[in-house]
Amino acid sequence: MRKLYLAWQDPVERRWYPVGRLTFENNTYKFVYTKGALKAQQSSRFIPFGRMSDFNVAYESDELFPLFANRLLSEKRPEYRSYIKWLKLENNDHDNRQLAMLAITGGVRETDSLEILACPLPTSEGKYEVVFFSHGISHLERASVEKVNILQPGDKLFLMFDIQNPFDPLAIALRSGDPVTIVGYCPRYLTEDFRQILDKYGPAIPQVKVEQVNLDAPLQLRLLCRFTSPWPESFQPCSGELFEPLVRDREY
């Protein structure tokens, strides 16, 4: 069962809270609020989502909820085929494709403070593996963009802690090899996992490689990367208290 979490950012405190969980199983989508929603609600700035206003109800649907569907590019848009190609999802079926689109892009829109994060599962080989787009390329120098454009699938990238980042001291930058060039940042919702894995294995074992470079895509969809590592013993992503659902699975 694949799990996606919906995170909300307090517009004043700038802190992120996991406030909901989306799952897809037996052809049914289910959404429940998490304990993070109760924490977020203490600020009075968090408002439940549309008709899903009751924190103690498990919402079910045969179709993807509008809250999530509205974060996907419509299949009617002329650039949809290119978009699927940029995400490297041509061979996914419709439902898996929708969830994969949300997982890879984070479902980010400029008009709100919501972000979607996928809870990783071990691969069939027992590895931790996630595919993501490099963030922040549009804020980098021209030389960095030019470097991104000449990267090739399979090129190795390196992780670099950016502890003096004024916006996020936990930020992890992505850089190329020689010559060293910053080519973006890891998504914020993955940095905690990456840091735990790096603490466990050091910098030599986990690997980040270029999955695909989309020269005809906007910069936020330009550099697709893949992070691969052994799955650490006892490692449980999305296991903090704020991720716990307010309605347990057995209750519905």
PASEBA-1860 file (N, C-alpha, C; in nm, 3 decimals):
! residues 252
1> MRKLYLAW> 0.085/-0.120/0.000/0.000/0.000/0.000/0.088/0.125/0.000 ~ 0.071/0.208/-0.099/0.150/0.329/-0.108/0.088/0.439/-0.023 ~ 0.174/0.515/0.046/0.128/0.623/0.133/0.190/0.755/0.087 ~ 0.104/0.854/0.073/0.149/0.990/0.049/0.101/1.077/0.165 ~ 0.188/1.165/0.211/0.151/1.255/0.320/0.140/1.397/0.267 ~ 0.043/1.469/0.321/0.022/1.609/0.285/0.077/1.695/0.397 ~ 0.171/1.783/0.362/0.233/1.871/0.461/0.185/2.015/0.439 ~ 0.165/2.086/0.548/0.119/2.224/0.546/0.221/2.313/0.616
9> QDPVERRW> 0.249/2.429/0.559/0.344/2.523/0.618/0.271/2.639/0.682 ~ 0.299/2.663/0.809/0.243/2.779/0.878/0.301/2.906/0.813 ~ 0.215/2.996/0.763/0.265/3.113/0.690/0.342/3.212/0.777 ~ 0.326/3.203/0.907/0.395/3.294/0.999/0.520/3.229/1.056 ~ 0.503/3.111/1.119/0.616/3.042/1.181/0.705/2.973/1.079 ~ 0.652/2.948/0.958/0.724/2.882/0.849/0.757/2.736/0.880 ~ 0.695/2.680/0.980/0.719/2.540/1.015/0.624/2.451/0.937 ~ 0.675/2.332/0.898/0.595/2.237/0.822/0.536/2.130/0.915
17> YPVGRLTF> 0.410/2.091/0.888/0.342/1.987/0.964/0.283/1.884/0.868 ~ 0.305/1.754/0.893/0.232/1.653/0.815/0.088/1.646/0.867 ~ -0.008/1.685/0.785/-0.145/1.701/0.835/-0.243/1.597/0.781 ~ -0.203/1.519/0.679/-0.295/1.421/0.625/-0.221/1.308/0.555 ~ -0.289/1.196/0.539/-0.231/1.080/0.473/-0.326/1.028/0.366 ~ -0.273/1.008/0.245/-0.348/0.953/0.134/-0.295/0.814/0.102 ~ -0.385/0.718/0.089/-0.346/0.583/0.049/-0.434/0.537/-0.067 ~ -0.383/0.439/-0.140/-0.459/0.379/-0.250/-0.445/0.228/-0.239
25> ENNTYKFV> -0.557/0.161/-0.219/-0.557/0.016/-0.202/-0.691/-0.039/-0.245 ~ -0.688/-0.153/-0.315/-0.811/-0.217/-0.363/-0.897/-0.119/-0.443 ~ -0.830/-0.040/-0.528/-0.895/0.056/-0.617/-0.972/0.166/-0.542 ~ -0.932/0.191/-0.419/-0.998/0.294/-0.338/-0.895/0.390/-0.280 ~ -0.923/0.518/-0.295/-0.841/0.621/-0.231/-0.897/0.651/-0.093 ~ -0.808/0.666/0.005/-0.851/0.698/0.142/-0.766/0.813/0.195 ~ -0.833/0.906/0.259/-0.763/1.020/0.319/-0.803/1.031/0.466 ~ -0.703/1.043/0.552/-0.727/1.065/0.694/-0.635/1.178/0.741
33> YTKGALKA> -0.681/1.251/0.838/-0.595/1.352/0.901/-0.498/1.283/0.997 ~ -0.386/1.348/1.021/-0.286/1.296/1.114/-0.277/1.386/1.237 ~ -0.199/1.342/1.333/-0.182/1.421/1.455/-0.116/1.555/1.426 ~ -0.048/1.564/1.313/0.010/1.691/1.274/-0.095/1.797/1.249 ~ -0.215/1.755/1.208/-0.324/1.850/1.186/-0.368/1.912/1.318 ~ -0.371/1.831/1.424/-0.407/1.885/1.556/-0.302/1.986/1.602 ~ -0.176/1.955/1.575/-0.068/2.047/1.611/-0.078/2.175/1.530 ~ -0.104/2.162/1.400/-0.114/2.280/1.314/-0.233/2.366/1.352
41> QQSSRFIP> -0.341/2.303/1.394/-0.463/2.376/1.428/-0.444/2.466/1.550 ~ -0.345/2.438/1.631/-0.320/2.522/1.749/-0.283/2.664/1.711 ~ -0.235/2.684/1.588/-0.198/2.818/1.544/-0.318/2.898/1.496 ~ -0.433/2.832/1.477/-0.557/2.893/1.427/-0.548/2.931/1.280 ~ -0.432/2.912/1.217/-0.418/2.947/1.075/-0.442/2.826/0.985 ~ -0.450/2.708/1.043/-0.476/2.588/0.964/-0.626/2.564/0.954 ~ -0.674/2.545/0.832/-0.815/2.522/0.806/-0.831/2.387/0.737 ~ -0.925/2.300/0.783/-0.947/2.172/0.715/-0.980/2.192/0.568
49> FGRMSDFN> -0.966/2.086/0.491/-0.974/2.096/0.346/-1.115/2.071/0.294 ~ -1.180/2.177/0.252/-1.310/2.169/0.187/-1.413/2.089/0.264 ~ -1.472/1.990/0.196/-1.574/1.907/0.259/-1.516/1.804/0.354 ~ -1.386/1.789/0.353/-1.322/1.695/0.446/-1.288/1.772/0.574 ~ -1.389/1.809/0.646/-1.372/1.900/0.760/-1.363/1.830/0.895 ~ -1.398/1.703/0.900/-1.399/1.630/1.027/-1.269/1.553/1.042 ~ -1.192/1.585/1.146/-1.065/1.519/1.169/-1.080/1.372/1.204 ~ -1.198/1.331/1.245/-1.218/1.195/1.296/-1.291/1.104/1.197
57> VAYESDEL> -1.285/1.139/1.069/-1.349/1.060/0.965/-1.245/1.015/0.864 ~ -1.258/0.891/0.816/-1.175/0.842/0.706/-1.255/0.861/0.578 ~ -1.203/0.941/0.487/-1.272/0.972/0.363/-1.228/0.875/0.254 ~ -1.326/0.822/0.179/-1.297/0.725/0.075/-1.357/0.770/-0.057 ~ -1.290/0.731/-0.166/-1.338/0.769/-0.298/-1.282/0.674/-0.403 ~ -1.361/0.651/-0.509/-1.312/0.571/-0.621/-1.220/0.653/-0.710 ~ -1.227/0.785/-0.697/-1.143/0.874/-0.776/-1.055/0.956/-0.683 ~ -0.945/1.004/-0.737/-0.853/1.085/-0.658/-0.923/1.212/-0.609
65> FPLFANRL> -0.910/1.243/-0.480/-0.975/1.359/-0.422/-0.932/1.487/-0.494 ~ -1.024/1.583/-0.512/-0.989/1.708/-0.580/-0.869/1.779/-0.519 ~ -0.852/1.770/-0.387/-0.739/1.832/-0.320/-0.607/1.789/-0.383 ~ -0.601/1.663/-0.428/-0.479/1.609/-0.489/-0.485/1.616/-0.642 ~ -0.603/1.587/-0.699/-0.617/1.588/-0.844/-0.586/1.725/-0.903 ~ -0.620/1.831/-0.830/-0.595/1.966/-0.879/-0.447/2.001/-0.882 ~ -0.364/1.914/-0.827/-0.219/1.936/-0.829/-0.150/1.859/-0.942 ~ -0.231/1.796/-1.025/-0.179/1.722/-1.139/-0.207/1.800/-1.268
73> LSEKRPEY> -0.117/1.787/-1.362/-0.140/1.847/-1.492/-0.251/1.770/-1.563 ~ -0.348/1.841/-1.615/-0.461/1.778/-1.683/-0.414/1.705/-1.808 ~ -0.474/1.588/-1.832/-0.442/1.512/-1.952/-0.486/1.585/-2.078 ~ -0.571/1.686/-2.064/-0.618/1.763/-2.180/-0.520/1.871/-2.222 ~ -0.421/1.899/-2.136/-0.324/2.003/-2.169/-0.233/1.954/-2.281 ~ -0.198/2.041/-2.374/-0.116/1.998/-2.489/0.023/1.947/-2.448 ~ 0.073/1.994/-2.335/0.206/1.953/-2.292/0.205/1.828/-2.205 ~ 0.088/1.762/-2.192/0.079/1.648/-2.101/0.174/1.535/-2.140
81> RSYIKWLK> 0.182/1.502/-2.267/0.270/1.394/-2.311/0.415/1.425/-2.276 ~ 0.454/1.549/-2.297/0.590/1.588/-2.262/0.611/1.581/-2.112 ~ 0.510/1.622/-2.037/0.519/1.621/-1.890/0.544/1.480/-1.838 ~ 0.469/1.383/-1.890/0.487/1.243/-1.848/0.626/1.195/-1.885 ~ 0.674/1.238/-2.001/0.809/1.200/-2.043/0.913/1.261/-1.949 ~ 0.894/1.387/-1.909/0.988/1.452/-1.818/0.996/1.378/-1.686 ~ 0.882/1.324/-1.639/0.878/1.251/-1.513/0.917/1.104/-1.529 ~ 0.939/1.062/-1.653/0.976/0.924/-1.686/0.870/0.825/-1.638
89> LENNDHDN> 0.745/0.856/-1.671/0.633/0.775/-1.623/0.548/0.722/-1.739 ~ 0.606/0.709/-1.856/0.528/0.668/-1.973/0.465/0.531/-1.955 ~ 0.528/0.443/-1.879/0.481/0.304/-1.869/0.396/0.276/-1.746 ~ 0.365/0.378/-1.667/0.280/0.356/-1.550/0.133/0.358/-1.589 ~ 0.051/0.276/-1.519/-0.092/0.281/-1.544/-0.151/0.408/-1.481 ~ -0.278/0.434/-1.507/-0.337/0.564/-1.472/-0.327/0.596/-1.324 ~ -0.372/0.503/-1.238/-0.374/0.532/-1.094/-0.233/0.540/-1.036 ~ -0.149/0.444/-1.071/-0.012/0.449/-1.023/0.060/0.572/-1.075
97> RQLAMLAI> 0.026/0.612/-1.197/0.088/0.730/-1.256/0.050/0.855/-1.177 ~ -0.076/0.866/-1.139/-0.119/0.984/-1.062/-0.043/0.995/-0.931 ~ -0.031/0.884/-0.859/0.040/0.887/-0.732/0.189/0.913/-0.753 ~ 0.245/0.854/-0.859/0.386/0.876/-0.886/0.413/1.022/-0.924 ~ 0.322/1.082/-0.999/0.337/1.223/-1.035/0.341/1.310/-0.910 ~ 0.251/1.283/-0.818/0.247/1.359/-0.693/0.374/1.336/-0.612 ~ 0.421/1.212/-0.609/0.540/1.180/-0.530/0.664/1.249/-0.584 ~ 0.680/1.250/-0.717/0.801/1.305/-0.777/0.803/1.457/-0.774
105> TGGVRETD> 0.687/1.518/-0.801/0.681/1.665/-0.808/0.652/1.731/-0.675 ~ 0.598/1.656/-0.578/0.558/1.715/-0.452/0.425/1.787/-0.459 ~ 0.361/1.786/-0.577/0.231/1.851/-0.592/0.232/1.999/-0.560 ~ 0.347/2.061/-0.576/0.362/2.201/-0.534/0.290/2.295/-0.629 ~ 0.217/2.392/-0.572/0.157/2.501/-0.647/0.199/2.633/-0.582 ~ 0.212/2.735/-0.662/0.257/2.864/-0.610/0.152/2.932/-0.525 ~ 0.028/2.887/-0.533/-0.082/2.958/-0.470/-0.111/2.915/-0.326 ~ -0.042/2.814/-0.273/-0.071/2.773/-0.136/0.054/2.722/-0.067
113> SLEILACP> 0.036/2.674/0.055/0.148/2.628/0.138/0.138/2.480/0.166 ~ 0.109/2.402/0.063/0.095/2.258/0.078/0.200/2.187/-0.006 ~ 0.243/2.072/0.042/0.342/1.992/-0.030/0.315/1.845/-0.001 ~ 0.338/1.761/-0.100/0.312/1.618/-0.086/0.443/1.542/-0.079 ~ 0.452/1.450/0.015/0.570/1.367/0.027/0.532/1.220/0.030 ~ 0.607/1.139/-0.042/0.581/0.996/-0.046/0.660/0.928/0.064 ~ 0.596/0.836/0.134/0.667/0.760/0.236/0.737/0.643/0.166 ~ 0.871/0.641/0.166/0.944/0.537/0.091/0.918/0.398/0.146
121> LPTSEGKY> 0.924/0.300/0.056/0.916/0.159/0.092/1.042/0.090/0.041 ~ 1.091/-0.013/0.109/1.207/-0.086/0.057/1.177/-0.145/-0.080 ~ 1.276/-0.140/-0.169/1.260/-0.203/-0.300/1.266/-0.355/-0.284 ~ 1.243/-0.427/-0.393/1.249/-0.574/-0.388/1.387/-0.623/-0.349 ~ 1.490/-0.537/-0.370/1.626/-0.573/-0.330/1.659/-0.523/-0.190 ~ 1.558/-0.466/-0.120/1.581/-0.418/0.016/1.654/-0.287/0.023 ~ 1.641/-0.203/-0.080/1.711/-0.076/-0.082/1.615/0.040/-0.059 ~ 1.675/0.152/-0.018/1.604/0.280/-0.012/1.629/0.349/-0.146
129> EVVFFSHG> 1.522/0.386/-0.215/1.538/0.447/-0.347/1.426/0.547/-0.372 ~ 1.462/0.669/-0.407/1.363/0.772/-0.439/1.409/0.847/-0.563 ~ 1.312/0.890/-0.642/1.337/0.972/-0.760/1.278/1.110/-0.734 ~ 1.354/1.214/-0.765/1.309/1.350/-0.734/1.371/1.449/-0.831 ~ 1.309/1.566/-0.840/1.364/1.675/-0.919/1.453/1.763/-0.831 ~ 1.564/1.806/-0.887/1.649/1.903/-0.819/1.572/2.034/-0.803 ~ 1.574/2.087/-0.682/1.502/2.211/-0.652/1.595/2.331/-0.660 ~ 1.534/2.448/-0.683/1.607/2.574/-0.671/1.699/2.608/-0.786
137> ISHLERAS> 1.690/2.539/-0.898/1.781/2.567/-1.009/1.763/2.710/-1.060 ~ 1.640/2.759/-1.059/1.612/2.894/-1.111/1.680/3.003/-1.029 ~ 1.723/2.971/-0.907/1.789/3.070/-0.821/1.940/3.064/-0.830 ~ 1.992/2.973/-0.910/2.136/2.956/-0.921/2.195/3.043/-1.031 ~ 2.328/3.053/-1.031/2.397/3.129/-1.134/2.383/3.061/-1.271 ~ 2.404/3.140/-1.375/2.390/3.088/-1.511/2.482/2.968/-1.536 ~ 2.601/2.971/-1.477/2.696/2.861/-1.496/2.639/2.729/-1.442 ~ 2.561/2.738/-1.335/2.500/2.616/-1.279/2.395/2.559/-1.373
145> VEKVNILQ> 2.315/2.647/-1.432/2.213/2.601/-1.527/2.281/2.538/-1.649 ~ 2.387/2.600/-1.695/2.460/2.545/-1.810/2.518/2.408/-1.776 ~ 2.564/2.389/-1.652/2.616/2.260/-1.611/2.505/2.155/-1.607 ~ 2.389/2.193/-1.554/2.275/2.102/-1.552/2.243/2.055/-1.693 ~ 2.246/2.145/-1.788/2.206/2.113/-1.924/2.298/2.012/-1.994 ~ 2.420/1.997/-1.946/2.513/1.904/-2.012/2.534/1.776/-1.933 ~ 2.465/1.763/-1.820/2.472/1.637/-1.746/2.409/1.525/-1.828 ~ 2.455/1.403/-1.801/2.407/1.286/-1.874/2.349/1.183/-1.777
153> PGDKLFLM> 2.251/1.104/-1.819/2.198/0.997/-1.733/2.312/0.907/-1.683 ~ 2.311/0.881/-1.553/2.415/0.799/-1.492/2.527/0.880/-1.430 ~ 2.537/1.009/-1.463/2.639/1.093/-1.399/2.618/1.096/-1.249 ~ 2.726/1.088/-1.174/2.718/1.087/-1.029/2.712/1.230/-0.976 ~ 2.623/1.251/-0.880/2.613/1.379/-0.809/2.651/1.356/-0.663 ~ 2.681/1.465/-0.594/2.728/1.456/-0.457/2.642/1.545/-0.367 ~ 2.622/1.497/-0.244/2.542/1.571/-0.146/2.633/1.657/-0.059 ~ 2.586/1.777/-0.031/2.666/1.872/0.046/2.575/1.945/0.145
161> FDIQNPFD> 2.602/1.930/0.275/2.522/1.998/0.376/2.544/2.149/0.366 ~ 2.435/2.222/0.363/2.441/2.368/0.351/2.397/2.429/0.484 ~ 2.479/2.413/0.586/2.440/2.451/0.722/2.426/2.601/0.741 ~ 2.482/2.680/0.651/2.470/2.826/0.662/2.359/2.881/0.574 ~ 2.276/2.793/0.521/2.162/2.837/0.441/2.068/2.919/0.528 ~ 2.042/3.046/0.494/1.959/3.131/0.581/1.813/3.091/0.585 ~ 1.768/3.013/0.488/1.627/2.974/0.484/1.603/2.836/0.545 ~ 1.704/2.750/0.539/1.689/2.614/0.591/1.826/2.557/0.627
169> PLAIALRS> 1.864/2.559/0.755/1.996/2.508/0.794/2.012/2.358/0.773 ~ 1.902/2.287/0.745/1.910/2.143/0.718/1.918/2.114/0.567 ~ 1.928/2.218/0.486/1.929/2.202/0.341/2.047/2.117/0.295 ~ 2.026/2.041/0.189/2.131/1.959/0.128/2.142/1.998/-0.018 ~ 2.258/2.051/-0.055/2.282/2.090/-0.194/2.328/1.971/-0.276 ~ 2.302/1.978/-0.405/2.352/1.880/-0.500/2.464/1.944/-0.581 ~ 2.575/1.875/-0.594/2.685/1.930/-0.676/2.737/1.824/-0.771 ~ 2.796/1.872/-0.877/2.859/1.783/-0.973/3.001/1.752/-0.927
177> GDPVTIVG> 3.068/1.665/-1.002/3.209/1.640/-0.975/3.295/1.749/-1.036 ~ 3.417/1.715/-1.071/3.512/1.813/-1.125/3.470/1.857/-1.266 ~ 3.452/1.988/-1.288/3.462/2.097/-1.190/3.338/2.103/-1.100 ~ 3.361/2.131/-0.973/3.253/2.132/-0.875/3.156/2.246/-0.906 ~ 3.028/2.212/-0.923/2.925/2.310/-0.954/2.797/2.271/-0.881 ~ 2.737/2.366/-0.812/2.607/2.342/-0.748/2.501/2.330/-0.857 ~ 2.424/2.221/-0.855/2.322/2.199/-0.957/2.182/2.189/-0.896 ~ 2.165/2.244/-0.776/2.034/2.247/-0.713/2.037/2.194/-0.571
185> YCPRYLTE> 1.918/2.163/-0.521/1.902/2.117/-0.383/1.808/1.998/-0.378 ~ 1.828/1.914/-0.277/1.734/1.806/-0.252/1.603/1.863/-0.200 ~ 1.490/1.803/-0.234/1.363/1.851/-0.179/1.365/1.849/-0.027 ~ 1.306/1.949/0.032/1.306/1.963/0.177/1.249/1.840/0.247 ~ 1.145/1.778/0.189/1.080/1.666/0.255/1.162/1.538/0.253 ~ 1.276/1.538/0.182/1.363/1.420/0.180/1.490/1.437/0.263 ~ 1.519/1.558/0.307/1.648/1.582/0.370/1.664/1.508/0.503 ~ 1.556/1.490/0.578/1.569/1.417/0.705/1.609/1.272/0.680
193> DFRQILDK> 1.544/1.208/0.582/1.581/1.070/0.547/1.726/1.065/0.501 ~ 1.764/1.155/0.413/1.900/1.152/0.359/2.003/1.170/0.469 ~ 1.976/1.258/0.562/2.071/1.281/0.671/2.085/1.157/0.759 ~ 1.974/1.091/0.787/1.982/0.969/0.868/2.063/0.861/0.796 ~ 2.043/0.849/0.666/2.115/0.748/0.590/2.263/0.781/0.581 ~ 2.295/0.908/0.563/2.436/0.949/0.557/2.503/0.930/0.693 ~ 2.430/0.954/0.801/2.485/0.930/0.934/2.517/0.782/0.954 ~ 2.434/0.696/0.894/2.451/0.552/0.910/2.565/0.498/0.824
201> YGPAIPQV> 2.570/0.540/0.698/2.663/0.479/0.603/2.779/0.568/0.561 ~ 2.772/0.696/0.596/2.876/0.786/0.548/2.850/0.826/0.404 ~ 2.939/0.904/0.345/2.914/0.956/0.209/2.945/0.859/0.096 ~ 3.013/0.748/0.125/3.062/0.662/0.016/2.956/0.567/-0.038 ~ 2.866/0.516/0.046/2.773/0.411/0.003/2.647/0.467/-0.064 ~ 2.574/0.560/-0.002/2.458/0.617/-0.071/2.501/0.688/-0.199 ~ 2.422/0.677/-0.303/2.457/0.737/-0.430/2.342/0.819/-0.486 ~ 2.378/0.931/-0.547/2.282/1.011/-0.623/2.332/1.017/-0.766
209> KVEQVNLD> 2.246/0.979/-0.859/2.284/0.983/-1.000/2.178/1.057/-1.081 ~ 2.223/1.112/-1.191/2.131/1.177/-1.284/2.043/1.070/-1.349 ~ 1.914/1.087/-1.337/1.820/0.996/-1.400/1.787/1.043/-1.542 ~ 1.767/1.175/-1.554/1.726/1.229/-1.683/1.740/1.381/-1.680 ~ 1.779/1.439/-1.792/1.783/1.585/-1.807/1.683/1.623/-1.915 ~ 1.588/1.709/-1.880/1.481/1.748/-1.971/1.509/1.888/-2.025 ~ 1.578/1.895/-2.136/1.620/2.025/-2.190/1.502/2.110/-2.235 ~ 1.390/2.046/-2.269/1.273/2.121/-2.315/1.175/2.151/-2.204
217> APLQLRLL> 1.211/2.124/-2.078/1.122/2.145/-1.964/1.159/2.273/-1.890 ~ 1.064/2.330/-1.814/1.099/2.443/-1.726/1.201/2.397/-1.622 ~ 1.271/2.492/-1.561/1.384/2.457/-1.474/1.342/2.369/-1.356 ~ 1.221/2.386/-1.304/1.181/2.305/-1.189/1.161/2.159/-1.226 ~ 1.158/2.128/-1.358/1.144/1.991/-1.405/1.261/1.952/-1.495 ~ 1.374/2.020/-1.477/1.487/2.001/-1.567/1.572/1.879/-1.529 ~ 1.608/1.867/-1.401/1.704/1.765/-1.359/1.638/1.662/-1.269 ~ 1.617/1.541/-1.323/1.557/1.431/-1.249/1.670/1.344/-1.192
225> CRFTSPWP> 1.663/1.319/-1.062/1.771/1.247/-0.992/1.718/1.122/-0.924 ~ 1.809/1.029/-0.895/1.774/0.907/-0.821/1.873/0.887/-0.707 ~ 1.820/0.876/-0.585/1.900/0.849/-0.466/1.882/0.703/-0.429 ~ 1.994/0.631/-0.412/1.989/0.488/-0.381/2.082/0.457/-0.264 ~ 2.035/0.373/-0.173/2.114/0.335/-0.056/2.062/0.203/-0.001 ~ 2.146/0.129/0.071/2.089/0.019/0.150/1.985/0.074/0.247 ~ 1.888/-0.010/0.280/1.785/0.032/0.376/1.840/0.007/0.516 ~ 1.860/0.113/0.596/1.920/0.093/0.729/1.832/0.006/0.818
233> ESFQPCSG> 1.896/-0.075/0.899/1.824/-0.158/0.995/1.744/-0.070/1.090 ~ 1.618/-0.108/1.112/1.527/-0.037/1.203/1.488/0.102/1.152 ~ 1.522/0.134/1.028/1.487/0.264/0.972/1.338/0.267/0.939 ~ 1.266/0.366/0.991/1.123/0.377/0.969/1.088/0.520/0.930 ~ 1.084/0.550/0.801/1.046/0.686/0.758/0.900/0.714/0.791 ~ 0.869/0.840/0.808/0.731/0.883/0.836/0.676/0.815/0.961 ~ 0.759/0.799/1.063/0.717/0.726/1.182/0.700/0.816/1.304 ~ 0.724/0.945/1.290/0.709/1.034/1.404/0.564/1.048/1.447
241> ELFEPLVR> 0.544/1.101/1.565/0.408/1.112/1.622/0.315/1.192/1.532 ~ 0.366/1.298/1.469/0.279/1.384/1.388/0.230/1.314/1.263 ~ 0.294/1.203/1.224/0.251/1.127/1.106/0.141/1.026/1.141 ~ 0.115/1.004/1.267/0.016/0.903/1.307/-0.124/0.946/1.267 ~ -0.201/0.857/1.201/-0.338/0.891/1.159/-0.430/0.906/1.280 ~ -0.524/0.998/1.269/-0.622/1.016/1.377/-0.729/0.908/1.373 ~ -0.746/0.845/1.257/-0.839/0.733/1.243/-0.756/0.611/1.202 ~ -0.754/0.511/1.284/-0.675/0.392/1.257/-0.736/0.311/1.143
249> DREY> -0.652/0.238/1.073/-0.701/0.160/0.958/-0.810/0.062/0.999 ~ -0.797/0.001/1.113/-0.897/-0.099/1.154/-1.032/-0.037/1.184 ~ -1.037/0.097/1.201/-1.163/0.161/1.232/-1.251/0.182/1.107 ~ -1.190/0.156/0.990/-1.270/0.165/0.868/-1.227/0.057/0.775
END
